[in-house]
């Protein structure tokens, strides 16, 4: 019954989709030329041979599987790897990676017609869903075709678990579509068990793994030259209002720390113009990474408004504030910053990454603050120390390599069946 209700709702969305797409194009949230992929008008062609398909919602999920894809591209049995996602930002991130066998397409609308058309065209030998991407029509149609299906790095929050429990029989039917699930934390493993997932195996969080591309990428010489004899810190994955908070922190610290630069890496770079205008209204000198102009000596705020640059800026910043945490968003993933040995500051709202922050707190490299005053004091303190955590960096890289090795071993079990 719930499947029927879900399909009726999806069909309603399909009817409204032209209006939704136009609105999203105006908001610059869709690709003008590639949005048709969501209606199964593909811009890439399927090669002959075995195809492995990965699907993740957005940037974080796509980046998390890059180390795995780098290994799988070397497998002779695999002719092509397809990565799908739903957001424009994730498609732009994907362009940074120079893959030979791997292509990107947008995930289709989860209507029964489109999902069947998608599967009939790509004919995947293995389907891999990442994190919390659960699309009922797609999963049910994959199941009918007997395609092996994996839920990789599965994450179910307490809030989403309660929602699934409200439709328990429906949830159990959907989660039983997965041949195996690999939860990223122990909490998710417990939830998957209650939701009757067939096989659950805890390997750890694959986001701890480093990809070869990012490990070699550094900021350019122009920025390095600009940072000489300067003090600086970074506010990353910031959301609306957090940029203003960080600007006020900059104002306060500027009075006692000479040559201070604050890097801001917004979670959604389409907000850059609004952020820039807000900061300039505060009489701050702002430079955008995408600008072709030279960086002025009196720059206060450097906005990183480009996809795929976060890791290179973490490499030069010892002190990082992780956004989505001073507002009620649930936090953003601190693993990338920790992997680069950064000292991490975060707000009280990090329920989405509770276990990761517990690990960082235990290693004394992350610090919780409740408001702007506490953030100011902590940034001041850490800039003066000006020293990252090489010990944690090594720990995380070892853990990431271990998780990647175990994940690859599990995948080879399914690859051998092809």
Number of C-alpha atoms within 10 A of each C-alpha: 6 11 14 9 10 15 16 13 13 17 17 12 16 16 11 11 14 11 12 12 17 14 13 15 14 10 10 12 16 19 18 13 8 16 23 16 18 19 21 21 14 18 13 11 9 17 12 8 12 20 23 21 22 24 26 26 20 18 21 16 23 20 21 21 23 21 21 19 20 19 13 21 17 12 12 8 14 17 17 21 23 19 22 21 24 20 17 17 21 23 22 16 18 21 13 13 17 10 14 11 17 20 17 20 21 25 22 22 23 22 23 17 15 18 24 17 16 22 16 11 13 17 19 24 19 22 20 20 24 24 22 17 19 17 14 21 22 21 23 20 17 22 17 10 13 12 19 19 23 22 26 26 25 23 26 22 16 14 10 13 18 13 12 17 15 11 11 16 13 16 20 19 17 21 22 20 23 24 16 19 25 26 27 22 20 13 14 21 21 13 21 24 14 13 21 17 22 15 14 19 12 17 19 21 23 27 24 23 26 24 20 12 13 18 12 8 14 15 15 9 9 10 13 11 10 14 16 9 10 12 17 24 24 26 24 26 23 25 22 16 14 22 22 16 17 24 21 17 20 23 16 15 16 17 10 10 16 12 17 23 20 21 23 27 27 24 20 15 18 15 13 19 12 12 21 19 13 16 20 13 10 12 10 18 16 21 22 19 16 10 10 8 9 10 16 11 10 13 16 23 24 19 24 21 23 19 19 20 18 19 17 17 22 23 19 19 23 24 29 26 29 25 31 25 26 24 17 12 14 18 24 21 20 25 22 19 24 27 24 25 26 28 25 28 22 25 23 16 20 24 17 19 18 15 15 17 22 12 12 18 14 10 13 13 20 22 16 19 19 13 13 16 13 14 22 19 14 19 23 21 12 18 18 11 11 15 14 21 17 14 11 20 19 15 14 21 17 15 17 22 16 16 20 24 16 14 19 15 12 15 14 13 10 14 17 8 9 13
